């Protein structure tokens, strides 16, 4: 999992992101594995899909987007 150090404005599918809680427009980003029980059982978590998280700089709300 990696995280960006500087919050900034982001867009998803051409729309600028805005926090649904506080309406702030600057976010940190990180990539997170979407772990599943089966992949964990077999010890191949690395094969799970990834999601991009946008974390609101102001209130900390996290939005998840799959590619």
N, CA, C and O atoms as a Maestro MAE file, in Angstrom:
{
 s_m_m2io_version
 :::
 2.0.0
}

f_m_ct {
 s_m_title
 :::
 protein
 m_atom[268] {
  # First column is atom index #
  i_m_mmod_type
  r_m_x_coord
  r_m_y_coord
  r_m_z_coord
  i_m_residue_number
  s_m_chain_name
  s_m_pdb_residue_name
  s_m_pdb_atom_name
  i_m_atomic_number
  :::
  1 25 0.851 -1.171 0.000 1 A "UNK " " N  " 7
  2 3 0.000 0.000 0.000 1 A "UNK " " CA " 6
  3 2 0.893 1.229 0.000 1 A "UNK " " C  " 6
  4 15 1.793 1.344 0.832 1 A "UNK " " O  " 8
  5 25 0.651 2.147 -0.926 2 A "UNK " " N  " 7
  6 3 1.422 3.391 -0.965 2 A "UNK " " CA " 6
  7 2 0.488 4.577 -0.792 2 A "UNK " " C  " 6
  8 15 -0.687 4.520 -1.156 2 A "UNK " " O  " 8
  9 25 1.027 5.652 -0.232 3 A "UNK " " N  " 7
  10 3 0.236 6.850 0.041 3 A "UNK " " CA " 6
  11 2 0.958 8.067 -0.503 3 A "UNK " " C  " 6
  12 15 2.178 8.174 -0.380 3 A "UNK " " O  " 8
  13 25 0.204 9.000 -1.113 4 A "UNK " " N  " 7
  14 3 0.825 10.241 -1.571 4 A "UNK " " CA " 6
  15 2 1.015 11.167 -0.380 4 A "UNK " " C  " 6
  16 15 0.186 11.194 0.530 4 A "UNK " " O  " 8
  17 25 2.092 11.917 -0.385 5 A "UNK " " N  " 7
  18 3 2.407 12.806 0.728 5 A "UNK " " CA " 6
  19 2 1.682 14.144 0.651 5 A "UNK " " C  " 6
  20 15 1.401 14.755 1.681 5 A "UNK " " O  " 8
  21 25 1.382 14.596 -0.541 6 A "UNK " " N  " 7
  22 3 0.762 15.906 -0.718 6 A "UNK " " CA " 6
  23 2 -0.699 15.774 -1.144 6 A "UNK " " C  " 6
  24 15 -0.979 15.153 -2.169 6 A "UNK " " O  " 8
  25 25 -1.632 16.339 -0.386 7 A "UNK " " N  " 7
  26 3 -3.033 16.307 -0.828 7 A "UNK " " CA " 6
  27 2 -3.216 17.223 -2.032 7 A "UNK " " C  " 6
  28 15 -2.591 18.279 -2.126 7 A "UNK " " O  " 8
  29 25 -4.083 16.799 -2.952 8 A "UNK " " N  " 7
  30 3 -4.357 17.623 -4.132 8 A "UNK " " CA " 6
  31 2 -5.733 17.280 -4.672 8 A "UNK " " C  " 6
  32 15 -6.384 16.347 -4.202 8 A "UNK " " O  " 8
  33 25 -6.170 18.044 -5.666 9 A "UNK " " N  " 7
  34 3 -7.447 17.776 -6.316 9 A "UNK " " CA " 6
  35 2 -7.287 16.593 -7.263 9 A "UNK " " C  " 6
  36 15 -6.235 16.416 -7.878 9 A "UNK " " O  " 8
  37 25 -8.335 15.787 -7.375 10 A "UNK " " N  " 7
  38 3 -8.327 14.605 -8.234 10 A "UNK " " CA " 6
  39 2 -9.644 14.533 -8.990 10 A "UNK " " C  " 6
  40 15 -10.661 15.073 -8.554 10 A "UNK " " O  " 8
  41 25 -9.608 13.858 -10.125 11 A "UNK " " N  " 7
  42 3 -10.850 13.599 -10.864 11 A "UNK " " CA " 6
  43 2 -10.945 12.104 -11.146 11 A "UNK " " C  " 6
  44 15 -9.935 11.415 -11.285 11 A "UNK " " O  " 8
  45 25 -12.179 11.620 -11.228 12 A "UNK " " N  " 7
  46 3 -12.465 10.231 -11.573 12 A "UNK " " CA " 6
  47 2 -13.476 10.269 -12.703 12 A "UNK " " C  " 6
  48 15 -14.546 10.863 -12.567 12 A "UNK " " O  " 8
  49 25 -13.140 9.639 -13.812 13 A "UNK " " N  " 7
  50 3 -13.976 9.619 -15.018 13 A "UNK " " CA " 6
  51 2 -14.413 11.026 -15.418 13 A "UNK " " C  " 6
  52 15 -15.566 11.241 -15.790 13 A "UNK " " O  " 8
  53 25 -13.492 11.977 -15.341 14 A "UNK " " N  " 7
  54 3 -13.743 13.336 -15.790 14 A "UNK " " CA " 6
  55 2 -14.468 14.238 -14.806 14 A "UNK " " C  " 6
  56 15 -14.735 15.397 -15.124 14 A "UNK " " O  " 8
  57 25 -14.797 13.736 -13.611 15 A "UNK " " N  " 7
  58 3 -15.495 14.553 -12.616 15 A "UNK " " CA " 6
  59 2 -14.558 14.830 -11.446 15 A "UNK " " C  " 6
  60 15 -13.915 13.918 -10.927 15 A "UNK " " O  " 8
  61 25 -14.487 16.086 -11.038 16 A "UNK " " N  " 7
  62 3 -13.647 16.458 -9.905 16 A "UNK " " CA " 6
  63 2 -14.249 15.876 -8.629 16 A "UNK " " C  " 6
  64 15 -15.455 15.965 -8.400 16 A "UNK " " O  " 8
  65 25 -13.392 15.280 -7.804 17 A "UNK " " N  " 7
  66 3 -13.865 14.717 -6.538 17 A "UNK " " CA " 6
  67 2 -14.147 15.811 -5.524 17 A "UNK " " C  " 6
  68 15 -13.445 16.820 -5.458 17 A "UNK " " O  " 8
  69 25 -15.176 15.590 -4.747 18 A "UNK " " N  " 7
  70 3 -15.532 16.467 -3.635 18 A "UNK " " CA " 6
  71 2 -16.003 15.572 -2.494 18 A "UNK " " C  " 6
  72 15 -16.809 14.666 -2.704 18 A "UNK " " O  " 8
  73 25 -15.510 15.820 -1.310 19 A "UNK " " N  " 7
  74 3 -15.869 15.004 -0.162 19 A "UNK " " CA " 6
  75 2 -17.379 15.102 0.096 19 A "UNK " " C  " 6
  76 15 -17.912 16.206 0.203 19 A "UNK " " O  " 8
  77 25 -18.077 13.956 0.198 20 A "UNK " " N  " 7
  78 3 -19.517 13.992 0.464 20 A "UNK " " CA " 6
  79 2 -19.849 14.387 1.905 20 A "UNK " " C  " 6
  80 15 -21.008 14.662 2.213 20 A "UNK " " O  " 8
  81 25 -18.862 14.417 2.779 21 A "UNK " " N  " 7
  82 3 -19.102 14.773 4.175 21 A "UNK " " CA " 6
  83 2 -18.913 16.279 4.399 21 A "UNK " " C  " 6
  84 15 -19.789 16.942 4.955 21 A "UNK " " O  " 8
  85 25 -17.747 16.821 3.955 22 A "UNK " " N  " 7
  86 3 -17.426 18.223 4.269 22 A "UNK " " CA " 6
  87 2 -17.240 19.103 3.034 22 A "UNK " " C  " 6
  88 15 -16.945 20.291 3.169 22 A "UNK " " O  " 8
  89 25 -17.408 18.543 1.829 23 A "UNK " " N  " 7
  90 3 -17.287 19.261 0.557 23 A "UNK " " CA " 6
  91 2 -15.877 19.755 0.256 23 A "UNK " " C  " 6
  92 15 -15.697 20.606 -0.615 23 A "UNK " " O  " 8
  93 25 -14.882 19.238 0.957 24 A "UNK " " N  " 7
  94 3 -13.486 19.614 0.689 24 A "UNK " " CA " 6
  95 2 -13.064 18.998 -0.644 24 A "UNK " " C  " 6
  96 15 -13.642 17.996 -1.065 24 A "UNK " " O  " 8
  97 25 -12.067 19.579 -1.316 25 A "UNK " " N  " 7
  98 3 -11.693 19.131 -2.652 25 A "UNK " " CA " 6
  99 2 -10.254 18.635 -2.774 25 A "UNK " " C  " 6
  100 15 -9.778 18.398 -3.884 25 A "UNK " " O  " 8
  101 25 -9.553 18.474 -1.647 26 A "UNK " " N  " 7
  102 3 -8.161 18.004 -1.706 26 A "UNK " " CA " 6
  103 2 -8.042 16.679 -0.953 26 A "UNK " " C  " 6
  104 15 -8.539 16.526 0.163 26 A "UNK " " O  " 8
  105 25 -7.366 15.726 -1.604 27 A "UNK " " N  " 7
  106 3 -7.299 14.358 -1.086 27 A "UNK " " CA " 6
  107 2 -5.883 13.799 -1.150 27 A "UNK " " C  " 6
  108 15 -5.117 14.106 -2.064 27 A "UNK " " O  " 8
  109 25 -5.551 12.974 -0.162 28 A "UNK " " N  " 7
  110 3 -4.390 12.106 -0.234 28 A "UNK " " CA " 6
  111 2 -4.834 10.881 -1.020 28 A "UNK " " C  " 6
  112 15 -6.030 10.594 -1.077 28 A "UNK " " O  " 8
  113 25 -3.902 10.151 -1.625 29 A "UNK " " N  " 7
  114 3 -4.264 8.918 -2.326 29 A "UNK " " CA " 6
  115 2 -3.438 7.754 -1.799 29 A "UNK " " C  " 6
  116 15 -2.341 7.934 -1.271 29 A "UNK " " O  " 8
  117 25 -3.996 6.550 -1.958 30 A "UNK " " N  " 7
  118 3 -3.262 5.330 -1.660 30 A "UNK " " CA " 6
  119 2 -3.881 4.195 -2.456 30 A "UNK " " C  " 6
  120 15 -5.039 4.271 -2.868 30 A "UNK " " O  " 8
  121 25 -3.107 3.147 -2.667 31 A "UNK " " N  " 7
  122 3 -3.578 1.929 -3.322 31 A "UNK " " CA " 6
  123 2 -3.733 0.864 -2.250 31 A "UNK " " C  " 6
  124 15 -2.853 0.699 -1.405 31 A "UNK " " O  " 8
  125 25 -4.858 0.130 -2.277 32 A "UNK " " N  " 7
  126 3 -5.146 -0.873 -1.266 32 A "UNK " " CA " 6
  127 2 -5.583 -2.167 -1.941 32 A "UNK " " C  " 6
  128 15 -6.387 -2.144 -2.873 32 A "UNK " " O  " 8
  129 25 -5.055 -3.296 -1.469 33 A "UNK " " N  " 7
  130 3 -5.492 -4.591 -1.976 33 A "UNK " " CA " 6
  131 2 -6.871 -4.926 -1.418 33 A "UNK " " C  " 6
  132 15 -7.146 -4.698 -0.240 33 A "UNK " " O  " 8
  133 25 -7.724 -5.463 -2.264 34 A "UNK " " N  " 7
  134 3 -9.064 -5.880 -1.861 34 A "UNK " " CA " 6
  135 2 -8.992 -7.370 -1.498 34 A "UNK " " C  " 6
  136 15 -9.343 -8.226 -2.310 34 A "UNK " " O  " 8
  137 25 -8.538 -7.673 -0.286 35 A "UNK " " N  " 7
  138 3 -8.324 -9.055 0.134 35 A "UNK " " CA " 6
  139 2 -9.622 -9.847 0.175 35 A "UNK " " C  " 6
  140 15 -10.676 -9.339 0.556 35 A "UNK " " O  " 8
  141 25 -9.510 -11.100 -0.227 36 A "UNK " " N  " 7
  142 3 -10.640 -12.024 -0.168 36 A "UNK " " CA " 6
  143 2 -10.244 -13.215 0.696 36 A "UNK " " C  " 6
  144 15 -9.062 -13.551 0.767 36 A "UNK " " O  " 8
  145 25 -11.204 -13.859 1.353 37 A "UNK " " N  " 7
  146 3 -10.875 -15.006 2.207 37 A "UNK " " CA " 6
  147 2 -10.170 -16.137 1.453 37 A "UNK " " C  " 6
  148 15 -9.243 -16.746 1.987 37 A "UNK " " O  " 8
  149 25 -10.596 -16.423 0.229 38 A "UNK " " N  " 7
  150 3 -9.997 -17.532 -0.527 38 A "UNK " " CA " 6
  151 2 -8.532 -17.254 -0.836 38 A "UNK " " C  " 6
  152 15 -7.679 -18.124 -0.660 38 A "UNK " " O  " 8
  153 25 -8.239 -16.034 -1.299 39 A "UNK " " N  " 7
  154 3 -6.853 -15.695 -1.620 39 A "UNK " " CA " 6
  155 2 -5.984 -15.723 -0.365 39 A "UNK " " C  " 6
  156 15 -4.828 -16.145 -0.419 39 A "UNK " " O  " 8
  157 25 -6.530 -15.280 0.755 40 A "UNK " " N  " 7
  158 3 -5.794 -15.302 2.013 40 A "UNK " " CA " 6
  159 2 -5.542 -16.738 2.453 40 A "UNK " " C  " 6
  160 15 -4.447 -17.062 2.911 40 A "UNK " " O  " 8
  161 25 -6.546 -17.602 2.317 41 A "UNK " " N  " 7
  162 3 -6.411 -19.001 2.704 41 A "UNK " " CA " 6
  163 2 -5.273 -19.676 1.943 41 A "UNK " " C  " 6
  164 15 -4.503 -20.447 2.516 41 A "UNK " " O  " 8
  165 25 -5.173 -19.379 0.646 42 A "UNK " " N  " 7
  166 3 -4.140 -20.001 -0.179 42 A "UNK " " CA " 6
  167 2 -2.811 -19.238 -0.156 42 A "UNK " " C  " 6
  168 15 -1.851 -19.653 -0.806 42 A "UNK " " O  " 8
  169 25 -2.749 -18.129 0.585 43 A "UNK " " N  " 7
  170 3 -1.506 -17.373 0.724 43 A "UNK " " CA " 6
  171 2 -1.100 -16.602 -0.513 43 A "UNK " " C  " 6
  172 15 0.085 -16.349 -0.729 43 A "UNK " " O  " 8
  173 25 -2.080 -16.222 -1.335 44 A "UNK " " N  " 7
  174 3 -1.759 -15.467 -2.551 44 A "UNK " " CA " 6
  175 2 -2.500 -14.127 -2.568 44 A "UNK " " C  " 6
  176 15 -3.115 -13.752 -3.565 44 A "UNK " " O  " 8
  177 25 -2.425 -13.425 -1.447 45 A "UNK " " N  " 7
  178 3 -3.106 -12.130 -1.346 45 A "UNK " " CA " 6
  179 2 -2.650 -11.153 -2.424 45 A "UNK " " C  " 6
  180 15 -3.416 -10.290 -2.854 45 A "UNK " " O  " 8
  181 25 -1.396 -11.294 -2.860 46 A "UNK " " N  " 7
  182 3 -0.841 -10.393 -3.868 46 A "UNK " " CA " 6
  183 2 -1.646 -10.433 -5.172 46 A "UNK " " C  " 6
  184 15 -1.554 -9.504 -5.974 46 A "UNK " " O  " 8
  185 25 -2.427 -11.485 -5.393 47 A "UNK " " N  " 7
  186 3 -3.194 -11.622 -6.633 47 A "UNK " " CA " 6
  187 2 -4.556 -10.924 -6.572 47 A "UNK " " C  " 6
  188 15 -5.273 -10.887 -7.572 47 A "UNK " " O  " 8
  189 25 -4.913 -10.378 -5.427 48 A "UNK " " N  " 7
  190 3 -6.190 -9.673 -5.303 48 A "UNK " " CA " 6
  191 2 -6.188 -8.386 -6.125 48 A "UNK " " C  " 6
  192 15 -5.133 -7.842 -6.451 48 A "UNK " " O  " 8
  193 25 -7.374 -7.918 -6.449 49 A "UNK " " N  " 7
  194 3 -7.508 -6.651 -7.162 49 A "UNK " " CA " 6
  195 2 -7.149 -5.489 -6.242 49 A "UNK " " C  " 6
  196 15 -7.224 -5.603 -5.019 49 A "UNK " " O  " 8
  197 25 -6.757 -4.368 -6.850 50 A "UNK " " N  " 7
  198 3 -6.419 -3.161 -6.089 50 A "UNK " " CA " 6
  199 2 -7.511 -2.107 -6.261 50 A "UNK " " C  " 6
  200 15 -8.205 -2.062 -7.277 50 A "UNK " " O  " 8
  201 25 -7.642 -1.269 -5.246 51 A "UNK " " N  " 7
  202 3 -8.538 -0.111 -5.308 51 A "UNK " " CA " 6
  203 2 -7.707 1.130 -5.030 51 A "UNK " " C  " 6
  204 15 -6.699 1.077 -4.326 51 A "UNK " " O  " 8
  205 25 -8.143 2.239 -5.592 52 A "UNK " " N  " 7
  206 3 -7.524 3.521 -5.273 52 A "UNK " " CA " 6
  207 2 -8.380 4.195 -4.213 52 A "UNK " " C  " 6
  208 15 -9.597 4.307 -4.367 52 A "UNK " " O  " 8
  209 25 -7.747 4.639 -3.146 53 A "UNK " " N  " 7
  210 3 -8.444 5.344 -2.074 53 A "UNK " " CA " 6
  211 2 -8.106 6.819 -2.150 53 A "UNK " " C  " 6
  212 15 -6.958 7.195 -2.387 53 A "UNK " " O  " 8
  213 25 -9.112 7.648 -1.949 54 A "UNK " " N  " 7
  214 3 -8.921 9.094 -1.834 54 A "UNK " " CA " 6
  215 2 -9.347 9.477 -0.428 54 A "UNK " " C  " 6
  216 15 -10.495 9.269 -0.037 54 A "UNK " " O  " 8
  217 25 -8.404 10.044 0.335 55 A "UNK " " N  " 7
  218 3 -8.648 10.377 1.736 55 A "UNK " " CA " 6
  219 2 -8.742 11.891 1.863 55 A "UNK " " C  " 6
  220 15 -7.795 12.606 1.536 55 A "UNK " " O  " 8
  221 25 -9.882 12.376 2.339 56 A "UNK " " N  " 7
  222 3 -10.106 13.814 2.461 56 A "UNK " " CA " 6
  223 2 -9.082 14.442 3.409 56 A "UNK " " C  " 6
  224 15 -8.882 13.973 4.529 56 A "UNK " " O  " 8
  225 25 -8.448 15.500 2.941 57 A "UNK " " N  " 7
  226 3 -7.449 16.215 3.740 57 A "UNK " " CA " 6
  227 2 -8.077 16.838 4.977 57 A "UNK " " C  " 6
  228 15 -7.409 16.978 6.001 57 A "UNK " " O  " 8
  229 25 -9.354 17.216 4.901 58 A "UNK " " N  " 7
  230 3 -10.003 17.947 5.983 58 A "UNK " " CA " 6
  231 2 -10.600 17.032 7.053 58 A "UNK " " C  " 6
  232 15 -10.309 17.194 8.238 58 A "UNK " " O  " 8
  233 25 -11.441 16.061 6.637 59 A "UNK " " N  " 7
  234 3 -12.157 15.249 7.636 59 A "UNK " " CA " 6
  235 2 -11.702 13.795 7.692 59 A "UNK " " C  " 6
  236 15 -12.070 13.082 8.626 59 A "UNK " " O  " 8
  237 25 -10.908 13.329 6.715 60 A "UNK " " N  " 7
  238 3 -10.399 11.971 6.729 60 A "UNK " " CA " 6
  239 2 -11.314 10.932 6.100 60 A "UNK " " C  " 6
  240 15 -10.997 9.743 6.121 60 A "UNK " " O  " 8
  241 25 -12.444 11.356 5.541 61 A "UNK " " N  " 7
  242 3 -13.350 10.410 4.865 61 A "UNK " " CA " 6
  243 2 -12.606 9.718 3.736 61 A "UNK " " C  " 6
  244 15 -11.838 10.359 3.019 61 A "UNK " " O  " 8
  245 25 -12.826 8.396 3.563 62 A "UNK " " N  " 7
  246 3 -12.131 7.619 2.537 62 A "UNK " " CA " 6
  247 2 -13.117 7.159 1.480 62 A "UNK " " C  " 6
  248 15 -14.147 6.561 1.789 62 A "UNK " " O  " 8
  249 25 -12.784 7.450 0.219 63 A "UNK " " N  " 7
  250 3 -13.567 6.964 -0.912 63 A "UNK " " CA " 6
  251 2 -12.737 5.890 -1.625 63 A "UNK " " C  " 6
  252 15 -11.528 6.045 -1.796 63 A "UNK " " O  " 8
  253 25 -13.394 4.805 -2.037 64 A "UNK " " N  " 7
  254 3 -12.724 3.683 -2.693 64 A "UNK " " CA " 6
  255 2 -13.192 3.599 -4.142 64 A "UNK " " C  " 6
  256 15 -14.388 3.695 -4.416 64 A "UNK " " O  " 8
  257 25 -12.249 3.419 -5.073 65 A "UNK " " N  " 7
  258 3 -12.571 3.257 -6.485 65 A "UNK " " CA " 6
  259 2 -11.771 2.089 -7.053 65 A "UNK " " C  " 6
  260 15 -10.554 2.019 -6.880 65 A "UNK " " O  " 8
  261 25 -12.462 1.172 -7.733 66 A "UNK " " N  " 7
  262 3 -11.801 0.043 -8.410 66 A "UNK " " CA " 6
  263 2 -11.602 0.417 -9.867 66 A "UNK " " C  " 6
  264 15 -12.421 1.123 -10.454 66 A "UNK " " O  " 8
  265 25 -10.517 -0.056 -10.441 67 A "UNK " " N  " 7
  266 3 -10.270 0.223 -11.874 67 A "UNK " " CA " 6
  267 2 -10.861 -0.858 -12.722 67 A "UNK " " C  " 6
  268 15 -10.760 -0.805 -13.948 67 A "UNK " " O  " 8
  :::
 }
 m_bond[267] {
  # First column is bond index #
  i_m_from
  i_m_to
  i_m_order
  :::
  1 1 2 1
  2 2 3 1
  3 3 4 2
  4 3 5 1
  5 5 6 1
  6 6 7 1
  7 7 8 2
  8 7 9 1
  9 9 10 1
  10 10 11 1
  11 11 12 2
  12 11 13 1
  13 13 14 1
  14 14 15 1
  15 15 16 2
  16 15 17 1
  17 17 18 1
  18 18 19 1
  19 19 20 2
  20 19 21 1
  21 21 22 1
  22 22 23 1
  23 23 24 2
  24 23 25 1
  25 25 26 1
  26 26 27 1
  27 27 28 2
  28 27 29 1
  29 29 30 1
  30 30 31 1
  31 31 32 2
  32 31 33 1
  33 33 34 1
  34 34 35 1
  35 35 36 2
  36 35 37 1
  37 37 38 1
  38 38 39 1
  39 39 40 2
  40 39 41 1
  41 41 42 1
  42 42 43 1
  43 43 44 2
  44 43 45 1
  45 45 46 1
  46 46 47 1
  47 47 48 2
  48 47 49 1
  49 49 50 1
  50 50 51 1
  51 51 52 2
  52 51 53 1
  53 53 54 1
  54 54 55 1
  55 55 56 2
  56 55 57 1
  57 57 58 1
  58 58 59 1
  59 59 60 2
  60 59 61 1
  61 61 62 1
  62 62 63 1
  63 63 64 2
  64 63 65 1
  65 65 66 1
  66 66 67 1
  67 67 68 2
  68 67 69 1
  69 69 70 1
  70 70 71 1
  71 71 72 2
  72 71 73 1
  73 73 74 1
  74 74 75 1
  75 75 76 2
  76 75 77 1
  77 77 78 1
  78 78 79 1
  79 79 80 2
  80 79 81 1
  81 81 82 1
  82 82 83 1
  83 83 84 2
  84 83 85 1
  85 85 86 1
  86 86 87 1
  87 87 88 2
  88 87 89 1
  89 89 90 1
  90 90 91 1
  91 91 92 2
  92 91 93 1
  93 93 94 1
  94 94 95 1
  95 95 96 2
  96 95 97 1
  97 97 98 1
  98 98 99 1
  99 99 100 2
  100 99 101 1
  101 101 102 1
  102 102 103 1
  103 103 104 2
  104 103 105 1
  105 105 106 1
  106 106 107 1
  107 107 108 2
  108 107 109 1
  109 109 110 1
  110 110 111 1
  111 111 112 2
  112 111 113 1
  113 113 114 1
  114 114 115 1
  115 115 116 2
  116 115 117 1
  117 117 118 1
  118 118 119 1
  119 119 120 2
  120 119 121 1
  121 121 122 1
  122 122 123 1
  123 123 124 2
  124 123 125 1
  125 125 126 1
  126 126 127 1
  127 127 128 2
  128 127 129 1
  129 129 130 1
  130 130 131 1
  131 131 132 2
  132 131 133 1
  133 133 134 1
  134 134 135 1
  135 135 136 2
  136 135 137 1
  137 137 138 1
  138 138 139 1
  139 139 140 2
  140 139 141 1
  141 141 142 1
  142 142 143 1
  143 143 144 2
  144 143 145 1
  145 145 146 1
  146 146 147 1
  147 147 148 2
  148 147 149 1
  149 149 150 1
  150 150 151 1
  151 151 152 2
  152 151 153 1
  153 153 154 1
  154 154 155 1
  155 155 156 2
  156 155 157 1
  157 157 158 1
  158 158 159 1
  159 159 160 2
  160 159 161 1
  161 161 162 1
  162 162 163 1
  163 163 164 2
  164 163 165 1
  165 165 166 1
  166 166 167 1
  167 167 168 2
  168 167 169 1
  169 169 170 1
  170 170 171 1
  171 171 172 2
  172 171 173 1
  173 173 174 1
  174 174 175 1
  175 175 176 2
  176 175 177 1
  177 177 178 1
  178 178 179 1
  179 179 180 2
  180 179 181 1
  181 181 182 1
  182 182 183 1
  183 183 184 2
  184 183 185 1
  185 185 186 1
  186 186 187 1
  187 187 188 2
  188 187 189 1
  189 189 190 1
  190 190 191 1
  191 191 192 2
  192 191 193 1
  193 193 194 1
  194 194 195 1
  195 195 196 2
  196 195 197 1
  197 197 198 1
  198 198 199 1
  199 199 200 2
  200 199 201 1
  201 201 202 1
  202 202 203 1
  203 203 204 2
  204 203 205 1
  205 205 206 1
  206 206 207 1
  207 207 208 2
  208 207 209 1
  209 209 210 1
  210 210 211 1
  211 211 212 2
  212 211 213 1
  213 213 214 1
  214 214 215 1
  215 215 216 2
  216 215 217 1
  217 217 218 1
  218 218 219 1
  219 219 220 2
  220 219 221 1
  221 221 222 1
  222 222 223 1
  223 223 224 2
  224 223 225 1
  225 225 226 1
  226 226 227 1
  227 227 228 2
  228 227 229 1
  229 229 230 1
  230 230 231 1
  231 231 232 2
  232 231 233 1
  233 233 234 1
  234 234 235 1
  235 235 236 2
  236 235 237 1
  237 237 238 1
  238 238 239 1
  239 239 240 2
  240 239 241 1
  241 241 242 1
  242 242 243 1
  243 243 244 2
  244 243 245 1
  245 245 246 1
  246 246 247 1
  247 247 248 2
  248 247 249 1
  249 249 250 1
  250 250 251 1
  251 251 252 2
  252 251 253 1
  253 253 254 1
  254 254 255 1
  255 255 256 2
  256 255 257 1
  257 257 258 1
  258 258 259 1
  259 259 260 2
  260 259 261 1
  261 261 262 1
  262 262 263 1
  263 263 264 2
  264 263 265 1
  265 265 266 1
  266 266 267 1
  267 267 268 2
  :::
 }
}
